[in-house]
């Protein structure tokens, strides 16, 4: 068996296909996109509104608990084991979690105040 025939065995049949193993997964994900429809909150049914409100309240509580955990790590990094790099990392994580908490809190406010 020549080197050329061995190399052809490993090359993809379609020359435009990617060599990576995940290219098939990426192609499937791209082909099965879910279309996003923006619907005003006023147009939602009461059941759908309650379902979304329940979801966002759960997200708000989860992010608050994660925020408390990050705050505990921040205090531990600053007071118990002083490490400036860890304090910077914990502050960044706190800002990230705080932004997610605020978004969930704001979504709860919007869903509760619909008339």
Z-matrix of the N, CA and C atoms (Angstrom, degrees):
N
C 1 1.454
C 2 1.536 1 107.99
N 3 1.311 2 115.37 1 125.85
C 4 1.457 3 118.94 2 -177.21
C 5 1.524 4 110.59 3 -77.25
N 6 1.320 5 115.04 4 164.74
C 7 1.461 6 121.06 5 179.95
C 8 1.525 7 111.27 6 -63.88
N 9 1.332 8 116.47 7 -35.73
C 10 1.463 9 120.26 8 179.73
C 11 1.533 10 111.45 9 -64.94
N 12 1.305 11 118.28 10 -42.96
C 13 1.465 12 120.73 11 179.91
C 14 1.530 13 110.46 12 -69.37
N 15 1.317 14 117.98 13 -33.77
C 16 1.459 15 120.49 14 175.62
C 17 1.523 16 110.45 15 -65.78
N 18 1.306 17 116.62 16 -41.65
C 19 1.465 18 120.81 17 -179.97
C 20 1.521 19 110.37 18 -66.12
N 21 1.338 20 117.66 19 -37.93
C 22 1.462 21 120.60 20 178.41
C 23 1.519 22 111.95 21 -64.16
N 24 1.327 23 116.32 22 -29.33
C 25 1.458 24 120.56 23 179.02
C 26 1.538 25 110.51 24 -63.45
N 27 1.326 26 117.37 25 -37.17
C 28 1.456 27 121.40 26 -177.99
C 29 1.526 28 113.90 27 -87.17
N 30 1.308 29 117.88 28 -17.84
C 31 1.451 30 120.17 29 -179.74
C 32 1.524 31 110.45 30 -79.54
N 33 1.346 32 117.63 31 148.13
C 34 1.469 33 119.07 32 179.29
C 35 1.523 34 110.93 33 -68.75
N 36 1.326 35 116.23 34 151.97
C 37 1.473 36 120.72 35 179.23
C 38 1.518 37 110.80 36 -64.72
N 39 1.328 38 116.38 37 -38.47
C 40 1.458 39 121.15 38 178.14
C 41 1.533 40 107.70 39 -90.50
N 42 1.314 41 119.07 40 115.62
C 43 1.475 42 119.75 41 -176.92
C 44 1.525 43 113.00 42 -66.81
N 45 1.345 44 118.03 43 -15.89
C 46 1.458 45 119.90 44 -179.65
C 47 1.526 46 111.73 45 -91.81
N 48 1.327 47 117.64 46 -3.39
C 49 1.464 48 120.80 47 179.75
C 50 1.522 49 109.42 48 -76.15
N 51 1.296 50 114.94 49 150.46
C 52 1.455 51 120.08 50 -179.73
C 53 1.527 52 109.77 51 -76.59
N 54 1.322 53 116.97 52 154.95
C 55 1.455 54 121.89 53 178.04
C 56 1.525 55 112.07 54 -82.41
N 57 1.320 56 117.69 55 -16.91
C 58 1.462 57 119.24 56 -174.86
C 59 1.521 58 110.98 57 -73.18
N 60 1.317 59 115.61 58 151.35
C 61 1.460 60 121.10 59 -179.77
C 62 1.519 61 112.06 60 -72.06
N 63 1.336 62 117.03 61 -26.07
C 64 1.462 63 120.48 62 -176.32
C 65 1.521 64 113.09 63 -88.29
N 66 1.316 65 118.25 64 0.50
C 67 1.465 66 119.33 65 -177.09
C 68 1.527 67 111.31 66 -63.76
N 69 1.330 68 117.87 67 -34.91
C 70 1.461 69 120.47 68 177.02
C 71 1.514 70 111.96 69 -64.61
N 72 1.335 71 116.20 70 -40.45
C 73 1.466 72 120.17 71 178.25
C 74 1.515 73 110.54 72 -65.31
N 75 1.329 74 116.45 73 -43.95
C 76 1.465 75 120.63 74 -179.43
C 77 1.529 76 109.59 75 -63.29
N 78 1.321 77 117.48 76 -40.68
C 79 1.465 78 120.81 77 178.66
C 80 1.526 79 110.58 78 -63.86
N 81 1.328 80 117.72 79 -41.76
C 82 1.461 81 120.11 80 178.38
C 83 1.518 82 111.16 81 -63.49
N 84 1.320 83 117.14 82 -40.91
C 85 1.462 84 120.63 83 179.41
C 86 1.520 85 110.13 84 -64.76
N 87 1.318 86 116.96 85 -42.42
C 88 1.461 87 119.87 86 -179.84
C 89 1.524 88 111.87 87 -66.12
N 90 1.315 89 117.05 88 -33.62
C 91 1.461 90 120.54 89 -178.25
C 92 1.522 91 112.68 90 -77.54
N 93 1.311 92 118.03 91 -24.49
C 94 1.464 93 121.22 92 -175.89
C 95 1.524 94 111.07 93 -110.01
N 96 1.288 95 117.56 94 46.32
C 97 1.464 96 121.32 95 177.02
C 98 1.516 97 110.23 96 -70.76
N 99 1.308 98 115.80 97 140.97
C 100 1.458 99 121.17 98 175.61
C 101 1.519 100 107.18 99 -94.13
N 102 1.307 101 116.22 100 127.86
C 103 1.465 102 119.21 101 -179.05
C 104 1.520 103 109.11 102 -74.56
N 105 1.310 104 115.00 103 137.76
C 106 1.456 105 120.61 104 179.34
C 107 1.521 106 108.86 105 -95.92
N 108 1.296 107 115.55 106 124.21
C 109 1.459 108 120.79 107 176.17
C 110 1.517 109 108.43 108 -108.84
N 111 1.309 110 116.08 109 120.39
C 112 1.463 111 119.96 110 176.86
C 113 1.517 112 108.56 111 -82.33
N 114 1.332 113 114.80 112 120.20
C 115 1.450 114 120.98 113 -178.62
C 116 1.519 115 107.58 114 -120.12
N 117 1.327 116 118.32 115 128.68
C 118 1.468 117 119.25 116 175.91
C 119 1.534 118 110.48 117 -61.70
N 120 1.318 119 115.58 118 147.44
C 121 1.467 120 120.18 119 -177.88
C 122 1.525 121 110.39 120 -60.83
N 123 1.316 122 117.33 121 -34.32
C 124 1.471 123 120.87 122 -179.98
C 125 1.522 124 112.26 123 -60.66
N 126 1.329 125 117.38 124 -29.46
C 127 1.466 126 121.65 125 -176.47
C 128 1.529 127 113.20 126 -85.99
N 129 1.332 128 118.28 127 -4.19
C 130 1.459 129 120.29 128 -179.71
C 131 1.524 130 110.42 129 -76.90
N 132 1.292 131 115.26 130 147.87
C 133 1.471 132 119.16 131 175.55
C 134 1.529 133 108.51 132 -72.87
N 135 1.337 134 117.88 133 156.47
C 136 1.469 135 119.60 134 179.70
C 137 1.532 136 113.31 135 -59.33
N 138 1.342 137 117.11 136 -34.93
C 139 1.469 138 119.66 137 178.74
C 140 1.519 139 110.91 138 -67.05
N 141 1.335 140 115.79 139 -43.48
C 142 1.460 141 120.33 140 179.59
C 143 1.520 142 110.53 141 -65.97
N 144 1.320 143 116.90 142 -39.00
C 145 1.461 144 121.19 143 178.02
C 146 1.530 145 110.78 144 -62.70
N 147 1.341 146 116.66 145 -42.85
C 148 1.467 147 120.69 146 179.07
C 149 1.526 148 111.02 147 -65.59
N 150 1.337 149 116.21 148 -38.85
C 151 1.463 150 119.72 149 179.16
C 152 1.534 151 110.52 150 -64.04
N 153 1.316 152 115.98 151 -43.44
C 154 1.464 153 119.83 152 179.13
C 155 1.529 154 111.57 153 -68.06
N 156 1.320 155 116.22 154 -38.73
C 157 1.462 156 119.99 155 178.40
C 158 1.527 157 110.38 156 -63.59
N 159 1.319 158 117.31 157 -40.73
C 160 1.460 159 121.43 158 177.47
C 161 1.527 160 110.73 159 -61.93
N 162 1.339 161 116.43 160 -43.20
C 163 1.470 162 121.20 161 178.49
C 164 1.519 163 111.21 162 -60.95
N 165 1.341 164 117.25 163 -48.55
C 166 1.456 165 119.66 164 -176.23
C 167 1.521 166 112.23 165 -70.25
N 168 1.338 167 118.25 166 -31.08
C 169 1.469 168 119.92 167 174.71
C 170 1.524 169 110.47 168 -66.74
N 171 1.328 170 115.81 169 -40.41
C 172 1.464 171 119.06 170 176.85
C 173 1.525 172 110.76 171 -62.61
N 174 1.332 173 117.08 172 -42.47
C 175 1.461 174 120.35 173 177.77
C 176 1.533 175 111.07 174 -63.58
N 177 1.320 176 116.50 175 -39.00
C 178 1.460 177 120.75 176 179.13
C 179 1.526 178 110.29 177 -62.34
N 180 1.325 179 117.48 178 -45.44
C 181 1.467 180 120.82 179 179.84
C 182 1.529 181 111.43 180 -66.88
N 183 1.319 182 117.15 181 -41.70
C 184 1.462 183 119.49 182 179.18
C 185 1.523 184 111.17 183 -62.99
N 186 1.337 185 116.49 184 -43.35
C 187 1.461 186 119.23 185 179.80
C 188 1.527 187 111.55 186 -68.04
N 189 1.333 188 117.36 187 -32.74
C 190 1.464 189 119.68 188 176.57
C 191 1.528 190 110.28 189 -66.01
N 192 1.331 191 117.61 190 -41.71
C 193 1.467 192 120.13 191 177.99
C 194 1.527 193 111.71 192 -65.63
N 195 1.314 194 116.91 193 -41.34
C 196 1.465 195 120.24 194 177.01
C 197 1.521 196 109.63 195 -64.52
N 198 1.338 197 117.01 196 -38.20
C 199 1.462 198 120.86 197 177.87
C 200 1.524 199 111.79 198 -62.87
N 201 1.331 200 117.50 199 -39.29
C 202 1.465 201 120.53 200 176.97
C 203 1.524 202 110.23 201 -64.63
N 204 1.329 203 117.03 202 -40.28
C 205 1.465 204 120.70 203 177.41
C 206 1.528 205 111.00 204 -63.65
N 207 1.318 206 117.13 205 -42.85
C 208 1.467 207 120.80 206 178.70
C 209 1.529 208 110.01 207 -65.51
N 210 1.341 209 117.33 208 -38.46
C 211 1.463 210 120.82 209 177.03
C 212 1.527 211 110.91 210 -63.07
N 213 1.334 212 116.85 211 -38.92
C 214 1.461 213 120.13 212 176.73
C 215 1.530 214 110.59 213 -63.01
N 216 1.327 215 116.94 214 -41.84
C 217 1.462 216 119.82 215 176.68
C 218 1.523 217 111.45 216 -65.32
N 219 1.324 218 116.92 217 -37.18
C 220 1.460 219 120.23 218 178.35
C 221 1.522 220 110.71 219 -63.63
N 222 1.324 221 117.03 220 -44.34
C 223 1.473 222 120.44 221 178.34
C 224 1.528 223 110.12 222 -64.58
N 225 1.331 224 116.32 223 -41.62
C 226 1.455 225 119.84 224 179.20
C 227 1.527 226 110.77 225 -64.39
N 228 1.344 227 117.21 226 -40.79
C 229 1.468 228 120.54 227 179.75
C 230 1.517 229 111.90 228 -68.66
N 231 1.321 230 117.34 229 -31.40
C 232 1.466 231 120.02 230 -176.43
C 233 1.520 232 112.18 231 -86.99
N 234 1.332 233 117.95 232 -37.27
C 235 1.469 234 120.70 233 -171.05
C 236 1.523 235 112.28 234 -104.00
N 237 1.313 236 117.57 235 -54.18
C 238 1.462 237 120.10 236 -172.47
C 239 1.527 238 111.73 237 -76.54
N 240 1.330 239 116.32 238 -51.59
C 241 1.463 240 121.37 239 178.04
C 242 1.520 241 108.41 240 -119.49
N 243 1.324 242 117.99 241 85.40
C 244 1.479 243 119.40 242 -175.19
C 245 1.535 244 112.03 243 -61.10
N 246 1.305 245 115.23 244 115.51
C 247 1.451 246 121.86 245 178.41
C 248 1.529 247 107.26 246 -146.70
N 249 1.315 248 116.69 247 111.70
C 250 1.458 249 121.05 248 -173.77
C 251 1.525 250 112.12 249 -65.47
N 252 1.327 251 116.83 250 -38.71
C 253 1.464 252 119.43 251 179.89
C 254 1.533 253 110.89 252 -65.15
N 255 1.323 254 116.91 253 -39.10
C 256 1.463 255 120.68 254 177.83
C 257 1.528 256 110.91 255 -67.82
N 258 1.339 257 117.30 256 -35.27
C 259 1.466 258 120.83 257 177.35
C 260 1.524 259 110.01 258 -64.25
N 261 1.331 260 116.92 259 -42.29
C 262 1.465 261 120.74 260 178.78
C 263 1.527 262 110.05 261 -64.28
N 264 1.336 263 117.12 262 -43.03
C 265 1.463 264 120.75 263 178.61
C 266 1.520 265 111.96 264 -64.35
N 267 1.327 266 116.69 265 -42.41
C 268 1.464 267 119.93 266 179.45
C 269 1.526 268 111.14 267 -67.05
N 270 1.325 269 116.91 268 -36.20
C 271 1.462 270 119.97 269 177.11
C 272 1.535 271 110.54 270 -64.70
N 273 1.323 272 116.74 271 -42.96
C 274 1.464 273 120.49 272 177.13
C 275 1.516 274 111.72 273 -62.67
N 276 1.333 275 116.73 274 -42.75
C 277 1.467 276 119.94 275 178.05
C 278 1.522 277 110.21 276 -64.63
N 279 1.333 278 116.94 277 -37.86
C 280 1.464 279 120.61 278 177.89
C 281 1.519 280 112.11 279 -64.24
N 282 1.320 281 116.95 280 -40.96
C 283 1.465 282 120.43 281 177.15
C 284 1.530 283 111.19 282 -64.73
N 285 1.314 284 116.36 283 -40.33
C 286 1.463 285 121.59 284 178.90
C 287 1.529 286 110.68 285 -62.41
N 288 1.325 287 116.07 286 -49.25
C 289 1.471 288 120.54 287 -179.55
C 290 1.526 289 110.07 288 -67.62
N 291 1.332 290 116.83 289 -37.70
C 292 1.465 291 120.20 290 178.43
C 293 1.515 292 112.44 291 -62.78
N 294 1.316 293 116.45 292 -38.56
C 295 1.467 294 119.75 293 177.47
C 296 1.521 295 110.84 294 -65.05
N 297 1.335 296 117.85 295 -39.83
C 298 1.460 297 120.67 296 177.60
C 299 1.529 298 110.86 297 -67.68
N 300 1.321 299 116.81 298 -39.08
C 301 1.459 300 119.69 299 177.66
C 302 1.528 301 110.68 300 -63.09
N 303 1.341 302 116.64 301 -44.14
C 304 1.458 303 120.45 302 -179.28
C 305 1.528 304 110.91 303 -62.42
N 306 1.334 305 117.06 304 -40.82
C 307 1.461 306 120.33 305 179.54
C 308 1.527 307 110.37 306 -62.80
N 309 1.335 308 116.70 307 -45.22
C 310 1.466 309 119.96 308 179.32
C 311 1.529 310 110.49 309 -64.93
N 312 1.329 311 117.41 310 -39.07
C 313 1.457 312 121.69 311 178.32
C 314 1.529 313 110.75 312 -63.30
N 315 1.306 314 116.40 313 -42.52
C 316 1.464 315 121.33 314 -179.98
C 317 1.528 316 110.97 315 -66.77
N 318 1.327 317 116.96 316 -38.95
C 319 1.463 318 119.62 317 177.49
C 320 1.526 319 110.71 318 -64.78
N 321 1.337 320 117.27 319 -37.86
C 322 1.472 321 120.10 320 176.19
C 323 1.520 322 110.51 321 -62.77
N 324 1.330 323 116.75 322 -42.54
C 325 1.460 324 120.17 323 178.44
C 326 1.524 325 111.21 324 -61.60
N 327 1.334 326 116.93 325 -43.48
C 328 1.462 327 119.94 326 -179.53
C 329 1.521 328 111.49 327 -64.80
N 330 1.316 329 117.84 328 -40.51
C 331 1.459 330 120.31 329 -178.83
C 332 1.517 331 112.62 330 -73.29
N 333 1.336 332 118.13 331 -28.84
C 334 1.466 333 121.02 332 -179.85
C 335 1.522 334 111.87 333 -79.17
N 336 1.317 335 117.80 334 -28.80
C 337 1.469 336 121.08 335 -174.17
C 338 1.523 337 113.57 336 -97.42
N 339 1.293 338 117.90 337 26.43
C 340 1.464 339 120.80 338 178.82
C 341 1.528 340 108.28 339 -83.46
N 342 1.314 341 114.87 340 132.31
C 343 1.478 342 117.59 341 179.72
C 344 1.508 343 111.56 342 -109.98
